[in-house]
Amino acid sequence: MADVKEKIREQVLAVRAKGITNMFDFPMVQRIAFDSGYYELVTFTEEHRKEYSHLILTGEFPENFEL
């Protein structure tokens, strides 16, 4: 699942690079991700909010986190 985690990390960086929203505005991040075709990120932010927040703050997934 490392490939999926890396894909999600890349999608987070792509949304952030757009500079449209605060990355903690979950609904807006999901909208931008959906409109950009980043469906893995949409699902991740919906199902794993705590882990998403950790990723945003540290740039890493939490220890022992598996999808």
TAFENLIN-V510519 format. One record per helix or strand of 2 or more residues. SS is the DSSP state (alpha for helix, beta for strand). FROM is the first residue (numbers start at 1). LEN is the number of residues. If there is no record, write none. Layout:
# TAFENLIN-V510519
SS;FROM;LEN
SS;FROM;LEN
This chain:
# TAFENLIN-V510519
alpha;2;17
alpha;26;10
alpha;39;9
alpha;49;10
